[in-house]
Amino acid sequence: MTQSTLIDRYQNNDCEAVWNEIVQLGPAVQHEPLRSDVLAVIHETIDRAIGNLKLIHQRLVAMGYEFADPGNALRFCSTPPTAAIEEIERQLGSLPMLIRHWFERIERVDFRQSERQWRSGQSKPPEAPDIYGLGGWDVIFHSPVEAMEEMRQAKKDYEDDYQHLFNLLKTENPDLDDAMIHAEIQWQDYLPIGGCATNNEPKGFAMPSDAADGVFYDDGHAVYFHEELRDIFYWGGFPRWSILVNHPNEYRVFEYRPKFAKLYPMLADGLRPV
């Protein structure tokens, strides 16, 4: 009997197990015949993600959802932004395979909601349409150009903070060896591609990476990008509001609370697993 390939299994919706195996392979995915099989899974993953994002976007528009930046809510690449991707890899090293191919096809995802539909200005938000407050927790992925701009700003902020900390340590410990301080405080190349984890750390990737996917954020446990996508689509585009399934009276001060239990099945219906 011929052994099923990763893509065969993925297309039969054994998605989670397939991606778990791919992650375990690490840099071995760069070698044939694995590379072609893994690339097929990556292309199928992105195809499904694109279909899901289009459905969610269409459903939000039909519900009267106002995007914070309507023109950039969902944009696809007419041609791959090869120069921008190559600039990232020139400065930081290779991107995880999934992210490189994501950048080649998806320019931007920004499902943030207009402020008037998520912030009430009152300590106990009044009754409002079901979708009010839904985009108070964002789903956003940048283009490669924007990711590089964020990386440069993050590096500048790091350098400013580093100099302040270095001066402080030297003031408090004049005899402390400079080389020891430099060894303890080092910039790690990191590409933020949008949004923050619950610990307010930016979501993105440590670079370089020869793996198929990378850790997207870690706020207590490591979450890979494909896992982030799976969570987003399982919860209809807005995974953080899953808290309302078990805690329907939860709300945040000054902000509307969406009727998530009502919206969720309409948003998630028919979305394909990734």
BELLIN-V501524 format. One record per backbone hydrogen bond with DSSP energy under -0.5 kcal/mol. NH is the residue of the N-H (numbers start at 1). CO is the residue of the C=O. E is the energy in kcal/mol with one decimal. If there is no record, write none. Layout:
nh=(NH;NH)
co=(CO;CO)
e=(E;E)
This chain:
nh=(9;10;11;12;13;14;18;19;20;21;22;23;24;25;26;26;28;29;30;31;34;35;37;38;39;40;41;42;43;44;45;46;47;48;49;50;51;52;53;54;55;56;57;58;59;60;61;62;63;64;64;65;67;68;70;72;73;75;77;82;85;86;87;88;89;90;91;92;93;97;98;100;101;102;103;104;105;105;106;107;107;108;109;110;111;113;114;117;118;119;120;120;121;132;133;134;136;137;138;141;142;147;148;149;150;151;152;153;154;155;156;157;158;159;160;161;162;163;164;165;166;167;168;169;170;171;172;173;176;181;182;183;184;185;186;189;191;192;193;194;197;200;203;204;205;207;208;209;216;217;219;223;225;228;229;230;231;232;233;234;235;236;237;238;241;242;243;244;245;246;246;247;250;254;255;256;258;259;260;262;263;264;265;266;266;267;268;269;271)
co=(5;6;7;8;10;9;14;15;16;17;18;19;20;21;22;23;25;26;27;28;31;31;33;34;35;36;37;38;39;40;41;42;43;44;45;46;47;48;49;50;51;52;53;54;55;56;57;58;59;60;61;60;65;112;67;69;70;108;105;80;81;82;83;84;85;86;87;88;89;211;212;96;97;98;99;100;101;102;102;75;105;75;141;73;139;135;66;114;115;115;118;254;254;129;117;131;133;134;136;109;193;143;144;145;146;147;148;149;150;151;152;153;154;155;156;157;158;159;160;161;162;163;164;165;166;167;168;169;173;177;178;179;180;181;184;187;205;190;203;203;201;197;195;216;191;189;94;94;223;223;221;217;214;224;225;226;227;228;229;230;231;233;232;235;238;239;240;241;242;242;243;243;247;122;252;118;256;130;258;259;259;260;261;262;263;263;264;265;268)
e=(-2.2;-2.6;-2.6;-0.9;-2.1;-2.4;-2.0;-2.5;-2.2;-2.0;-2.2;-2.5;-1.8;-1.2;-0.7;-1.1;-1.8;-1.6;-2.1;-1.7;-0.7;-1.6;-1.4;-3.0;-2.8;-1.8;-1.6;-2.5;-2.7;-2.0;-2.8;-2.4;-2.4;-2.4;-2.4;-2.8;-2.2;-2.6;-2.9;-2.4;-1.9;-2.7;-2.6;-2.5;-2.4;-2.6;-2.3;-2.1;-1.5;-0.5;-1.4;-2.4;-0.6;-2.5;-0.6;-1.9;-1.2;-2.6;-2.0;-2.4;-2.1;-2.9;-1.9;-1.9;-2.3;-2.0;-2.0;-3.1;-1.2;-2.0;-3.0;-2.3;-2.1;-1.8;-2.7;-1.4;-0.7;-1.2;-3.1;-1.4;-0.6;-1.9;-2.1;-2.7;-2.7;-1.1;-3.1;-1.7;-1.4;-2.9;-0.5;-3.0;-1.5;-1.8;-1.9;-2.1;-1.6;-0.6;-0.6;-2.7;-3.1;-2.4;-2.2;-1.9;-2.4;-2.4;-2.6;-2.0;-2.7;-2.6;-2.2;-2.7;-2.5;-2.6;-2.3;-2.7;-3.4;-2.3;-1.9;-2.7;-3.2;-2.5;-2.2;-2.8;-2.3;-2.1;-2.3;-2.3;-2.2;-1.6;-2.5;-2.0;-1.6;-1.9;-0.6;-0.5;-3.0;-0.7;-1.8;-0.9;-2.7;-2.1;-2.4;-2.8;-2.1;-2.4;-0.5;-2.5;-3.2;-1.4;-0.9;-2.6;-1.4;-2.0;-2.4;-2.2;-2.4;-2.5;-2.5;-2.3;-1.8;-1.4;-3.5;-1.3;-1.4;-1.9;-1.2;-2.2;-1.5;-0.6;-0.6;-1.8;-2.0;-1.0;-2.2;-1.7;-0.5;-2.0;-1.8;-0.8;-2.2;-3.3;-0.6;-0.5;-0.5;-2.2;-2.7;-1.2;-2.0)
